[in-house]
Amino acid sequence: MIVYLHGFRSSPQSFKARLMAARMAELGRKGEWLCPTLPVSPAEAVAQIESEIRAHAKAGERITLIGSSLGGFFATYLAEKHGWRAALLNPAVVPDRDLSKYLGEQPLWHGGGSIVVEPRHLDELRALAVMQITQPQRYYLIAATGDEVLDYREMLAHYPGVVTHLIEGSDHGISEFADYVDEVIRFCDAV
């Protein structure tokens, strides 16, 4: 099963999530795809991800996470906790610091509506922090030097020894992600 975890204020309607879902459908693998809408609370998000995987995964099925931005932070926590593999797309490394300037009501990127970021959410993020990954071979990192939101150098430092695709330029959303979809799926399928 491939589980896509979207970023802060995002949803399964994000550009990258829709590209991945469409490609999985083209490959006849729609039943192996899961992309939940994550709540604003990091603790609730992680609990929901674990619950949905338990509900949808077949017995013994291998789980690979794809995490974008804040979803990459969650993917790292879950990969370390459960021994799962994770493909990380411009992952957040210190989200409690980065999101501290977003306290209060924040608009969602897709479908309207908003969320309210509370100080307790920053505490929940700190509680989920992975200080050092344990098995670099379980990870695949795509980092863009042109990411205008997160510093790619923090990503490289936090994920030493992982197979990395460093994109010169680009942006936080990885606008040319269509060029990398099959590369990400190959990582997900690798033994």
C-alpha positions, 0 to 999 in steps of 0.5 A: 500500500502507498499512503500519501500524506499531504502538507500543512493547509493542504489536502488530497486535492493537492497537485502532487496527490492528484498526480500520484492518484492518477498515475496509480489508477493508470497502472491499475493500482487504485486499490493500493492507494490511500490519501487521507485528509489530515486534521490540524492536530499532529497527534490526531493526524498520526492516529488517523493515519495509523487507523486508516492503514490498519483498516485498508491494508491487507494482512502482511502488505508492505506500507510505503509512505509518501510525505510532502512538507509537513506530511514528510515530517509525519512520514518520518515519524511513522517510518521510524515507529513502524519500520515502514519506507518513506519517500519525502518531498521537500519534507518539514524538518522543524515544523514546530519552529516553522509553523509558530508564525501560523498560530490562529486561523489559517485558510486552507489551500483547497475547497475553502474553509480554514483551520485554527492552529493552537499552541498545543499543536506545536507541542504535539509536533515537538513530541513527534520529532525524530532527531535522527533516522535509523535506517537511511535505506528506508528513505528516498528524499526529493529536495528542491534548492528553490524551495521558498518555504523550507530550507533544502540544506536542513533536509539534506542534513536531517536525512544523511545517507538516504538516496536523494534527488536534489532538484536545482531550482524548482519550488516548495510544491515541486511544480514539475512533479509530473517528471518525478511521479514514476521515480517515486513509484519505483522507490515505493515498489523497490524491495 
